[in-house]
Amino acid sequence: MDLFWSAPPVTRTITAVTFLQSALILGGLLDASWSIFYLPWVFKIYPEIWRIFSAFLLTGGGLSFIFDLYFMYTYGNALETGSARFSVPGDFFTYVIFVGLVILLFAGCLMRSMVFTSALILAFVYTFAQDNRGRRATFFIVQIPVEFLPWAMLTWTFVTGGFTATMIEGSGIIAAHLYDFLTRIYPAFGGGKNYIRTPALVRRWFGSQQPRQIHRGYGVAYRAGNRDTPGSSNSSWYSSLGGSWSGRGAGRRLGGD
């Protein structure tokens, strides 16, 4: 339990909720229709606002359940704790909210997708790849530059899931790239201003929640005030990943056609 609470708060929360919600649905204790995103049900007389969030935290059964949770935690944790761009407390939370809104607009409102988990994971992978350009990653058994990893994943989705699934999942890349453009590329090279800033209230909240002690298997590590260490040097996609991504289907729709 100490290891769980010492994990970064945003990644810890979304992974835990994804596990809980998906396990309840797969176990038959919760109807999937209560978790999917369906626009008419969100904006009605009694709006079901929770669908805006629950549709990002739902995965399928089998290997998808294992690998989605694993990669959500792995890449989310790498960004939240190891990326210089999220060194200020609360910045990763702002990032997740921004990419989530963009995915919701493209995948949910324009393409009528009902589940956005794969798009959110791909957004994490794209941002991780941009932060670790020049390093190597393993996709199945092939060594590729890490910046090609999200595109390799998207190609695999096209082969196994078709065009619609690729477009829905690709909205994660669009969202992550838009965030990168607005917060880094345009201010640095275009002379523009970064308007995506973490509110002071959010910074204070996450600053107070940031643990000073991190429990490891070999003892206790103390966290510094700022996290400036870049992400880990390697990212792995094992051959068994095919079971996860091949089972996504057309945008991981639940209850849809």
C-alpha positions as CSV (number, residue, x, y, z in Angstrom):
1,M,0.0,0.0,0.0
2,D,2.9,2.4,0.7
3,L,4.2,1.8,-2.8
4,F,0.7,2.7,-4.2
5,W,0.5,6.0,-2.3
6,S,4.1,6.9,-3.2
7,A,3.2,6.7,-6.9
8,P,2.5,10.1,-8.6
9,P,-1.1,11.2,-7.8
10,V,-2.5,11.7,-11.3
11,T,-1.2,8.5,-12.8
12,R,-2.0,6.6,-9.6
13,T,-5.6,7.8,-9.7
14,I,-6.4,7.2,-13.4
15,T,-4.8,3.8,-13.3
16,A,-6.7,2.7,-10.2
17,V,-10.0,4.0,-11.4
18,T,-9.5,2.3,-14.8
19,F,-8.7,-0.9,-13.1
20,L,-11.8,-0.7,-10.7
21,Q,-14.3,0.4,-13.4
22,S,-13.1,-2.1,-16.0
23,A,-13.1,-4.9,-13.4
24,L,-16.6,-4.2,-12.3
25,I,-17.9,-4.1,-15.9
26,L,-16.0,-7.2,-17.0
27,G,-17.2,-9.0,-13.8
28,G,-20.8,-8.2,-14.7
29,L,-21.3,-5.9,-11.6
30,L,-21.6,-2.7,-13.6
31,D,-23.4,-2.1,-16.9
32,A,-21.0,-0.7,-19.5
33,S,-23.7,1.7,-20.8
34,W,-23.2,3.7,-17.6
35,S,-19.6,4.4,-18.5
36,I,-19.4,5.0,-22.2
37,F,-19.6,8.5,-23.8
38,Y,-22.8,9.2,-25.7
39,L,-23.5,12.8,-26.5
40,P,-27.3,12.8,-26.2
41,W,-27.0,11.3,-22.7
42,V,-24.4,13.8,-21.6
43,F,-26.3,16.9,-22.6
44,K,-29.9,16.2,-21.6
45,I,-32.3,17.6,-19.0
46,Y,-30.6,15.6,-16.3
47,P,-27.0,15.6,-17.7
48,E,-24.8,12.5,-17.1
49,I,-21.6,14.5,-16.8
50,W,-19.6,11.6,-15.4
51,R,-19.4,10.1,-18.9
52,I,-17.0,12.8,-19.9
53,F,-14.5,11.2,-17.5
54,S,-15.5,7.5,-17.3
55,A,-15.0,7.0,-21.1
56,F,-11.3,7.6,-20.6
57,L,-11.0,5.0,-17.9
58,L,-12.4,1.9,-19.5
59,T,-10.6,-1.0,-21.1
60,G,-11.5,-4.4,-22.6
61,G,-10.9,-7.9,-21.3
62,G,-8.2,-10.4,-21.8
63,L,-4.7,-9.0,-22.7
64,S,-6.2,-5.5,-23.3
65,F,-7.0,-5.3,-19.6
66,I,-3.4,-6.1,-18.6
67,F,-1.5,-4.1,-21.2
68,D,-3.7,-1.0,-21.2
69,L,-3.3,-0.7,-17.4
70,Y,0.4,-1.4,-17.7
71,F,1.1,1.2,-20.4
72,M,-1.2,3.8,-18.9
73,Y,0.8,3.5,-15.7
74,T,4.2,3.2,-17.3
75,Y,4.1,6.2,-19.6
76,G,2.0,8.3,-17.3
77,N,4.4,7.7,-14.5
78,A,7.4,8.4,-16.7
79,L,5.9,11.8,-17.7
80,E,4.6,12.8,-14.3
81,T,7.8,12.0,-12.4
82,G,10.5,12.2,-15.0
83,S,9.7,14.9,-17.6
84,A,11.2,18.3,-17.3
85,R,8.1,19.9,-18.9
86,F,6.0,18.7,-15.9
87,S,8.5,19.7,-13.2
88,V,6.0,22.1,-11.6
89,P,3.4,20.4,-9.4
90,G,0.1,20.2,-11.2
91,D,1.4,20.6,-14.7
92,F,0.8,17.0,-15.6
93,F,-2.8,17.3,-14.4
94,T,-3.3,20.3,-16.7
95,Y,-1.8,18.3,-19.5
96,V,-4.2,15.4,-19.0
97,I,-7.2,17.8,-18.9
98,F,-6.1,19.5,-22.1
99,V,-5.4,16.4,-24.1
100,G,-8.6,14.9,-22.7
101,L,-10.7,17.8,-24.0
102,V,-9.1,17.6,-27.5
103,I,-9.7,13.9,-27.7
104,L,-13.3,14.4,-26.5
105,L,-13.8,16.9,-29.3
106,F,-12.3,14.9,-32.1
107,A,-13.0,11.3,-31.1
108,G,-16.2,11.9,-29.1
109,C,-18.1,14.8,-30.8
110,L,-16.8,14.4,-34.4
111,M,-16.2,10.6,-34.8
112,R,-18.9,9.4,-32.3
113,S,-16.5,7.2,-30.4
114,M,-17.7,6.0,-27.0
115,V,-14.4,5.0,-25.3
116,F,-11.2,7.1,-25.4
117,T,-8.7,5.0,-23.3
118,S,-6.5,4.0,-26.3
119,A,-6.3,7.6,-27.5
120,L,-5.3,8.8,-24.0
121,I,-2.5,6.2,-23.8
122,L,-1.3,7.1,-27.3
123,A,-1.1,10.8,-26.2
124,F,1.1,9.7,-23.3
125,V,3.3,7.7,-25.6
126,Y,3.6,10.6,-28.1
127,T,4.7,13.1,-25.4
128,F,7.1,10.5,-23.9
129,A,8.6,10.0,-27.4
130,Q,9.1,13.7,-27.9
131,D,10.8,14.1,-24.5
132,N,13.2,11.2,-25.3
133,R,14.0,11.8,-29.0
134,G,17.2,10.1,-30.1
135,R,16.7,7.1,-27.8
136,R,15.7,3.6,-28.9
137,A,12.5,1.6,-28.2
138,T,11.5,-2.0,-28.9
139,F,8.3,-2.5,-30.9
140,F,7.7,-6.3,-30.9
141,I,11.2,-7.5,-31.7
142,V,12.3,-4.5,-33.8
143,Q,14.5,-1.7,-32.5
144,I,13.2,1.7,-33.6
145,P,13.9,5.4,-32.6
146,V,11.5,6.2,-29.8
147,E,9.9,9.1,-31.8
148,F,8.6,6.5,-34.3
149,L,6.9,4.5,-31.5
150,P,3.5,6.2,-31.6
151,W,3.4,5.9,-35.3
152,A,4.3,2.2,-35.2
153,M,1.4,1.7,-32.7
154,L,-1.0,3.6,-34.9
155,T,0.1,1.5,-37.9
156,W,-0.6,-1.7,-36.0
157,T,-4.0,-0.4,-35.1
158,F,-4.7,0.3,-38.7
159,V,-3.7,-3.3,-39.7
160,T,-5.7,-4.9,-36.9
161,G,-8.6,-2.5,-36.3
162,G,-9.1,-0.6,-39.5
163,F,-9.4,3.0,-40.5
164,T,-12.0,4.1,-38.0
165,A,-10.1,2.7,-35.0
166,T,-6.9,4.4,-36.3
167,M,-8.6,7.8,-36.6
168,I,-10.1,7.6,-33.1
169,E,-6.8,6.4,-31.6
170,G,-4.9,9.0,-33.6
171,S,-6.8,11.8,-31.9
172,G,-4.4,11.2,-29.0
173,I,-1.5,12.1,-31.2
174,I,-3.3,15.2,-32.4
175,A,-4.1,16.2,-28.8
176,A,-0.5,15.6,-27.5
177,H,1.0,17.4,-30.5
178,L,-1.3,20.4,-30.0
179,Y,-0.2,20.6,-26.4
180,D,3.4,20.4,-27.4
181,F,2.9,23.1,-30.1
182,L,1.1,25.6,-27.8
183,T,3.3,25.2,-24.8
184,R,6.8,24.6,-26.3
185,I,7.1,25.0,-30.1
186,Y,5.1,28.2,-30.7
187,P,6.4,30.1,-27.6
188,A,10.1,29.1,-28.3
189,F,10.2,29.4,-32.1
190,G,7.2,31.5,-33.0
191,G,7.6,34.2,-30.4
192,G,4.1,33.5,-29.0
193,K,2.8,33.2,-25.5
194,N,2.0,30.0,-23.6
195,Y,-1.6,30.3,-22.6
196,I,-1.9,26.8,-21.1
197,R,-0.7,27.5,-17.6
198,T,-1.5,25.6,-14.4
199,P,-3.7,27.7,-12.1
200,A,-2.1,28.7,-8.8
201,L,-4.7,26.8,-6.9
202,V,-3.9,23.5,-8.7
203,R,-0.2,24.1,-8.2
204,R,-0.7,24.6,-4.5
205,W,-2.9,21.5,-4.2
206,F,-0.5,19.2,-6.0
207,G,2.5,20.8,-4.2
208,S,1.0,19.9,-0.9
209,Q,0.1,16.4,-2.1
210,Q,3.6,15.7,-3.5
211,P,5.2,13.1,-1.2
212,R,8.6,13.9,0.3
213,Q,9.5,10.3,0.9
214,I,9.4,7.6,-1.8
215,H,9.4,4.0,-0.5
216,R,11.6,1.7,-2.5
217,G,12.4,-2.0,-2.1
218,Y,15.8,-1.1,-0.8
219,G,14.9,1.8,1.5
220,V,13.4,5.3,1.4
221,A,14.3,8.0,-1.2
222,Y,13.6,11.7,-0.6
223,R,12.1,13.7,-3.4
224,A,13.7,17.1,-4.3
225,G,11.6,20.2,-4.7
226,N,11.7,20.1,-8.5
227,R,11.8,17.2,-10.9
228,D,14.2,18.0,-13.7
229,T,15.4,14.5,-14.5
230,P,14.5,13.5,-18.0
231,G,12.5,10.3,-18.7
232,S,13.9,6.9,-18.5
233,S,16.2,5.8,-21.3
234,N,14.3,2.8,-22.6
235,S,10.7,2.0,-23.5
236,S,9.7,-1.6,-24.3
237,W,6.9,-3.0,-26.4
238,Y,7.1,-6.7,-26.2
239,S,5.9,-9.2,-28.8
240,S,2.9,-10.1,-26.6
241,L,1.6,-6.6,-27.1
242,G,-0.2,-7.7,-30.2
243,G,-2.9,-9.2,-28.1
244,S,-3.7,-5.8,-26.6
245,W,-3.7,-3.7,-29.7
246,S,-5.2,-6.2,-32.0
247,G,-8.2,-6.5,-29.8
248,R,-9.2,-2.8,-29.8
249,G,-11.5,-3.0,-32.8
250,A,-13.1,0.2,-34.2
251,G,-12.2,2.7,-31.5
252,R,-13.0,0.3,-28.6
253,R,-16.8,1.1,-28.9
254,L,-18.9,-0.5,-26.2
255,G,-22.6,-0.7,-26.9
256,G,-22.0,1.0,-30.3
257,D,-21.9,-0.4,-33.8
